[in-house]
């Protein structure tokens, strides 16, 4: 069933029940909408887009922070038959422009946080983009953009009934390769449908469940985890903020049953409770049945601590990629607590192999590349046939991760074949930062590697080799890196030689061996929002 049809069914069956709740505790805001209103808004947005010339197969950029309008806007785009193009809210103007050009987008929907970034590139992208729609308050609306709120009020909330097949294209999700250049992952309606069934099968959501959504909705992980509740017509809470107190308040006051966390947030919660800053007895938490984690390696010590505080909780970890339509191609399973540390077993309707460089299965227990096959595999990297051919081989999606399978069939990650650094659930691409650092007039060579961090999984560390005769300080490097988005800035600067092999490639295994012991400790007083 198309996910747009699932929404229509929820509106028919559960129309007056709450579908989405937004909590913004920093400003004391709480709003909610019913399934009927959700469906109505999606239809009105679709009607407005079609009135502005958007047709089946067109692309619509979707650049918004998490809010209660995010999902109705997404579904409104899909109902036109166009492809939704959600963008990372951390993208700088140049990246936003590049993604918009790659998608050949005809419409651009954006929130108040992005006015300046969009303004900088508007002249570049308006050659293709014919319509700009603003989702923020009217007093902040740029003169060159229309108001989403006014369009919803103006257009009928009637399904435009555009004929859409389950195999039709639905979305472009931008990810990045090891070079840091965003690639557009082309997903179909079948991919999205399959994510609903995978998540629901893994975590057994019923209509009585309530899902707390904290991660950004532009990411396939957050939205595809919500899909498990969505297919059951169950409610969800969108929480704007990651403070431990806000998380517990939302769980308690909204009677949340399922929470998906990232490692830093789980550690923050544990620290707040164990230090006495928060007391679980002050909250209604008995209904909270499942805590699951994804997007980065999970320390087994974290889960052991968690079960001391929450002994009755179910737990799962989920492994997935944007190219596999988010989480779930491998998962631990609620019943497999004895295997914490493994990423798990093949997910529902997924096949898994561990292979060598010739795509031949390796002997049991031996390391090799993890490859997966199933209905969630992307169609392609849009307008990038070379990268597609390198990533999908005979229907198998090459993950780029090195893994092994134990005698019970559980999969354990050994290392990443690619040099991607995962910090707090976000991918950092070393080459992009290295190229940036090489722009400093005093730097002769630079390498970026991941170092272990209890809270974030990994941090980016820069090994800097200054030019001969130049004096360079860590403060100078840090000041230079303020031009990077915050999450991409190296958290550690090390001055030293950068070893390269005869072909000029940086020998990162040597650097990891040399500096791998310099782990970052968990310092809650220095925590930063992801």
N, C-alpha and C positions, 0 to 999 in steps of 0.2 A: 504494500500500500504506500503510495506517495506520502511523504511527511506532511504535505499540504492537505491531503485527504484525512490524515490522522487529526490535524487541527480542526477541520470541519466536523469530524465525528465527535471530538471532545466538546465542541460548541453545541452540537445537537443533544448529546447525552448528559453533559455536566454543565450546561450553559451558565447557570447562575452561581456555580461554585467558583471559588477563588482559583485562578490559574497561576498568577505570578504576584509576588510581593517584593517591593524594593525597600530596603532599609539603608538609610544613609545616616548612621548614628552621629557623625561629626556635626551635622547640622540639624539633627533631631527630626529627620524626614522619614515617614513611612507611608507608602501608597501601595495599592493593590488593584489588579484588574481580574475580571472573571474570564472564563473561557469564551463566553459570548463576545465580550469586549475585545479580547485578543483577536478573535477571528474577524470581527468587524473592522478593527484597525488595519489588519493585514489586507483585507479586501479593499479598503479605501485607499491605502497606499498603492496597491496594484492598479486601481482605476486611475489614480493621479499620474502614475508613471506611464501608463498606456496612453493617456491623453496627451502626454508630452513626447510621444513617438517611440517609447520603449516597446520592443517586440520580442518575441521568442528568439532566443539565441544571442540577444544583446547582453552587454555586461554593465553592471551597476556597482560602483565602489561604495563600500559601507565602512565608514570610519567613525566609530563611536566608542566612548567609554561604556563600561557596564551600566545599564540603567533599564528601567521597565519598558522603554521604547525599543530596545535593541532587538528583541526577538520578533515582535510584530513587524518591524521594518524588514528584517531578514526574510520572514515568510511572505511579506508583501512583494518583495523582489521575485521570489520563487514563483509566486502565483501568476506573474506575467509571462512565465516561461523563460525569463532572462536568467543570467547567471549572477548569483551574489558573489561579490568580491570583498570579503572582510579583510581589513588591513590591521596590522599590528599597531596599537596606539603609541608605540615607542618610535615608530619610523619617523625619520627627519624628512623635511620637505623634498629633498632630492630623491630619496627612496620612494616616497609617495608618488612623485611624478613618474619615476621609472616604472613602478607597478601599474599605474594608471595607463601608461603608454603600452606596456606589454599586454594588458587586458583589453586595450582598445575600447575603454569604457565610454558610454554615451551619457551616463548620469552619475552624479557624485553626491552622496548623502553623508553629512558630517555633523559632529557635535560642537559645542561651544569651545571645548578645549583645543580645537584644531583651526580656529579662525586664522591665526597668524600663519600657520604652516601652509594652509590652503591658499591664502592670499598671495604668498610668495611665488606660488607655481601656477596660479590661475591662468595667466596668459599663455603658459606653456601647454597646459592640458585642455584649454577650451577649444582647441582645434577639433578635438573629438567629443569632448564633454559638452553636451547641449543644455544640460539641466543641472543646477546646483540646488540642493534641498538642505535646509538648516534645521537641526532638531532641538536647538536650545531655546532659551526665552526670547520673546519678541524684541525686548529692549536691546539685545545683543546681536540681533540678526543683521548680517551684512546686506547692503542694498542690492547686491548682485545675486542673492540667494532667496529662494522661496521658503516659507515656513511649513514644516511638516505638520504642526498642529492645525494650521489653517487648512491644509490640504485634506487632512482626515475629516475635518468638519464639513468641508465643501463637497467631497465625493461620496457616493453611496457605498455602504459597506456590503456590497453584493459581489459574490465570487464572479470574476470575469470569465470563468470557465474556458480558459485557454487549454486546448488539448495537450497534455503532457504525458509522455510515455515513461515508464520506469527506467528505461535505458537512456533517456535524454540527459544532456549535461545540466548540472545544477549550480556548480560553484567553482570558483578558483580560490584556493588558499595558498598564500605565498609563504614559502619556506626558504631556506638558504642552503646552498651547497658548501663545501669546505672552503670555497673562495669567498664566501660571504655574499655572493650575488644572489638576490632573491630569485627563486624559481616558482612558477605558478603550477600548483598541483591541481589537476583537472578532475573534479569529482562528479559523479552522476547521481541521479535520484536513487538509483539502486544502491550506491555506496551509502547514502544517507539513511535509507531504509534499513539496510543491514546493520548499521551502527545502533539503531533502536533495539533490534532483536538481540544483538550481542550484549549490550549493557543490561537489558532486562533479564536475560537468561543468567548472566553472571551474578546479579545482585538481587534478583527476585522482588523487584518493586511491585507493589500493589497500589490500588487507588488510595489506600490509607497512608501511603508514605509521603514524606515531605523532604525535598532535596535542598541542601544549602549550597548555593553556587557562589564561590568566592573568586576563582581564577577568571581571567579575561575571556569573554565570550568569543572574541575573534579567533581564539585557539580551538582547534578541533577537540582537544581534551575536555574542556569545561562543558561545551555544548553537547558533545556526544555522551558524556556521563549524564547530563540532564535528560537526554533522549530516553533513558530507561524509565524515568518517571513520566515523561511526556506520553509515551505509548500506552501507559496505564491511566492517563487522565489525572495524574496526581500533581499536587501543587509543588511549587518551588519558591525559594527565597533567594533574591539577588542581594548579596551583602556588599556594600561599598565601604571597604575597610578591612584590615586584617588584625586589628588589636585583639588579643585574647579575650578581653572582657566583652568586646562587641560580638565575638563569635559565640561565647557562652550565652550571652543575652539573647541572641537570635535563636539559638537552639532551644533555649528554655521558653521564651515567649511565643515562638511560632510552632512549638512542638515538632521540631525537626527530627527526622529519623535517620537520615543519611547525610554524611559530610565527606566531601573529597578535599583532602588537604595536600599541600606541598610540605616537604620536610621542614623548612624553616618555620612554618606556621605551627606544625605539630610540636616542634621543639619549644617555641615560644609559649604555647599552651602549657606544656609540661613544666617549664620553668616557672611560669606564673603560679601554677598550682602548688608545685613542690616548695616554692619560696614562701608560700602563704599569702601572696598578693591576691590570689583568687581562691575561694573556697567552694568546692563542688556542691556542698550542702546548701549554698545560697541560690542554687539554680534547680529547675525541674529538668532533669536529664534522663529519667528512667526510660523514656521512649526512644532515646538515641541508640540505635541498634548496630550501625555500621560506620566504621571509619576506614576509608581507603585512600591510598596514595599512589600517585603516578608522576611521570615527567622527569624523574631522576632516580638514581640508585637510593635505596632505603637502608640505612644502617639497622642491622638486626637488634642492636642495643636499644634503639629508639622504640621499637615495637615491644620489647620486653618491659621497658619502663612504662609504656602506654598501658599495658595490661595490668600493671600494678595499680595504676590510677583508675582504669576503667576495665575491671576484670570481666565484665559481661559483654564487651564489644566483639562483634564480628570484625574481621580484618581481611583486606585484600590489597594486593598491589597489581598494577596494570601496566603493561608494556605496549606501546604502540607508536605510530608515526603519523604525521600528516598524510603521508603517502598511503597509509593503511586506513584512512578515515578515522584517525584518532586512536583511542585506547582499546585494548582488548584482543589484539591478535595473539597475545600471550598474557595469561594472568595467573596469579598464584592459586586462587580459589578459596572460598570461605572456609572450606573444610581442611585446609592444608597448613595450619599454623606451625606444624612441625617442620615445615620447609621454609620458614622465613629466612630471607637472604637470596633465595632463588627468585627469578622473575616468573617461574611457574610452568604451566603446560599450555598447549595450544588452546586458544579461545574457541568459543562456539562457532562452528562452521569454518574453522581455520585449519590449514595444514602448515607444518613447520619442518624444516630440515636444517642441518648444520653441514656446510659443504666446504670444499677446498676451492682454489682459484679456477678449477675446471668445472665447477658446479657438480662435483661428485661427492656423495656423502662421506664424511670422515668416520673413522672407527669410533665406536661408543666411548665416551669419556674424553675424546680428543678435541682440542679447540678448532674452530672453523668459523666461517661467516654464517650468521643466522639469516635464513631466507624464509619468507612466508608466502602463502597462497590462500586466497579466499575472495568472497564477494566484496570485501572492503578495499581491495587493491585499486589504487587510482587508475584512471584511464591513461594518463600521460602527464609529462611536464609540458604545459601548453607552450607551443612555439619553440620547443627545445628538443628536437628528435634525438640529438646525440646523447643528452643526459637521460632521456627516456630509455634508449637502447642500453645504456650502461646500468640502468637500475631495474628494469623489468626484463627477465630472461625466461622465455617459455612459460609466461604467466607467473613466475616467481618474482617476488619483490625482494631485492637485495637490500638488507637493512644497513650494511656497513658496520655492524657490530659483531665482535668476536665472542662466541659463546661455546659452552660445552653442555652436554646432556648427561645426567647421572644415570645410574642403573635403574632408578624408578621412573625415568622419563622426564624429570624436572630439568628445566633449562636454567643455566647460570651464566650471567654475563662475565666475560673474562676481561675484555678491554674493548675500546672503540677502534674500529679499523680506521675511521676518519678521526681527525684531530679536534672534533667539536668538543667544546667545554660546556657542560651543563651546570649552570649556577642558578640555584633557586628555581629550577624548572624551565629556565630560559636558555636557549642555545646561543653561545658566543663562538664566533668563527675567528680563529687566531690569525689567519692570513689578512683579514680585513684590518685588524688592530696593528699587525706588523707593518702593513703598508702605510698606515697612518703615522706610526712612530718614526718610520724612515723619512718622514717629511720634516722632522726636527733638524735644524741645522747642525746640531752637535752630535747627532747619533750616526754612527757608522753602520751598525748592524743591530737587529732586534729579533727576538723570538718570543712567542707567547705560548705558555703551556698551562695546563690545569694542575692546581695543587689541591689536596684534600681539605675539605672544610666540613666540620660536624654539622653546621647549621645549613649551609647552602649546597652541600654535596661537593662542590668544587668552587675554587676562585681562579680568576685569571691572573697569572703572574707574568710579568714582562722581564726578560733577561736582556739587558741593555749593554752594548759595547760602544762606548763613546769614541768619537774621532780622536786620533792622536793629538795630544796637546790641548784638548778641550777639557775644561772642568764642568762637570754636569752633576747636579744634585737631584735627589729624589723629589724635592719640592718643585723643581723646574719641570720634571717629567709629569708630575701630578697636575700642575697648572696647565701644561700643554694638553693633557688628556681631558680637560673639562669641555673641550669641543666635541667629545664623543657623548652619545647617550649614556646616562649614569650607569646602567647595568653593564655596559661594555668596557668601562674603565678598569684597567688593571688594579687589583687591590693590593698587589705586592710588586715592588720594583727591586730587581737584583742586578747589580753591575757585574758583568763577567763576559767571558768569551762566548761566542755563538758558533758551535761546531757545525760544519757543513761537510757533506760527502763530496766525492769527486764530480758529481753532476750539479753541485750547487744547492742541493736540498738540505734543509736544516735537519740535523740528527736529533730529533726530539726525544727518542728513547734515552739517549745519553743525558739530556737535560732533566728528564723525569727521574732518572736514577740518581742524578747528582743532587737535585733539589726536592725530591718527593717527600723527604722527611720533614720539610718545613710546613707542616700543616697549620691551618688557621683554627684557633680555638673558638669555642662558642662564647661570644660576649654579648649578652642580651642588651646591655646598655648602649651598644653601638649598632643595634639592628636597624636595617633600612627596609623600607617598603620595596617589594620586588618590582 
